[in-house]
Amino acid sequence: MGISTQTDFVIVGAGIAGLRAAIGLSDAGSVLVITKEQLGESNTSYAQGGIAVAMGGEEDISLHLEDTANAGDGLVNREAARVLVEEGPLRVDELLRWGTGFDRHNGELMLTREGAHSRNRILHANGDATGAEIGRSLLAHARALKNVTLLEWTMCVDLLVRGDEVIGLTVLDREGRLHTIHARAVLLASGGAGQVYSDTTNPAVATGDGIAMAYRAGAEISDMEFYQFHPTALSLPGVSRFLLSEALRGEGAYLRNAKGERFMERYHPLLELAPRDVVARAITREGMGANGEPLPVHLDMRHIQGMDLRQRFPGISAFLAQHGLELGCDLIPVRPAAHYLMGGVKTDVDGRASLKRLYAAGEAACTGVHGANRLASNSLLEGLVFGARAAEAMRRETAITADAVRTLDTQPSPTRDSSSLLRRLQREMWKNAGLLRDAEGLEEARAELKQICAELPAAMDRSSLELRNLHAIGELIVQSALAREESRGAHYRNDFPRRDDEQFQKHHELAAALLSEGSRRPRR
């Protein structure tokens, strides 16, 4: 199909936040949803554990708010968190009306618990395929709306900025041709950036495109030092870091070190259900020998009785079976992997970014709702709630008088092999800007990123564009991590191991100052 040069609303990303926003905008004008691969390929579809929602009334909502704030380690924006937990039940009710098949027992919704939650409030679907089921129902609903156009295999390149407002964006189609699209509002719902690290649970599409585009356009970016590392990814030689859901520990799984000992009692009173940052660092330390040699850490469900683990976790069980492992029978080797970015495009609770007509929602956005460390299973809820709120705000944007449509060079660029440079970037970020950080390592990372910058390909093809975006993400993470000289939530500095509320209990002041001192790229 051809790409229209004018639409009312453009949404970058077709995960939970983007699709919910598209549904909310469908009666307010024409909506173009752009995804760089096939529909359904997003972080949403890989979310296993569930969606956290307080369906038990006011007390449950209040407890959900406190659990979110406690997990966020002193940096949660309580206004955003209150919006999340109070509006969450309404958004989940919508999903139920739209046919989302959450798991039930005797007709009642099944609820489970994950780390740092004070009660059972996690809904799941098909055992361990919650995100895929939510994505399926949202996509089916969006497809039926006449004003919504879903555009696959299209890479967004950069935002079009006029003065202090965003008036559209440029895109690269499947054949490598460039197009401009004007719109009265643009929503970045492009997900996270896990591919900046060599070890990640994220799919290959998670390259931080929306955040990098916003950064280059001059939008404010916040909290990029806070990257959550999931404690339990499968650790087998030559096998991708397959996510082993926190719901496994919610159902009673133990963590054991190389001696066979449970060790979490040395790190946190909630044991295996401690906040993710605590568990991830504990596994990292237990997996490091006296001379730095790696030691195995295992997830153990051999003691679980009265539960059919294959039925409860069918996707995980099937993947493990491909590698000769079985829950309840074997010790499962695990290690942390990059999982979720708490930072992103700075927005208010309605998704508004610092540039006019630009919005962001989901993992690409930073409302401060997660603080320094996201509470388990709040991510799907975040996409639903803030995707819907962004749509309501975008509806109020007036039409624009677009610049004359520019005809861009439509000759496809030759695809460059960026794979070796990408692996170099990923290894450097994992080594020196990963789970455990210090000034020396971060400075090494900054120097390596500077060298990589000089080698970035100028070609206009998907792999080159993604590499450029990941490089920008890496710079933002390293700069922010260097500036935060304390340890808080997902950000841990070996050289500053304590939390410092006097200097660093704040979100954007430090990052905004950092960007204003020359790190921000010029506008186009």
Helices and strands as residue ranges (DSSP letters): E 9-12, H 16-25, E 31-34, G 44-46, E 51-52, H 58-71, H 78-97, E 104-105, E 108-109, E 111-112, E 122-123, H 130-143, E 148-151, E 155-162, E 165-172, E 178-182, E 185-188, G 194-196, H 209-217, E 221-222, E 227-234, H 247-250, E 254-256, G 264-266, G 271-273, H 276-286, E 298-300, H 309-312, H 314-321, E 332-341, E 344-346, E 358-360, G 362-364, E 365-366, H 378-394, H 419-432, H 439-455, H 462-483, H 501-504, H 508-514, I 515-519
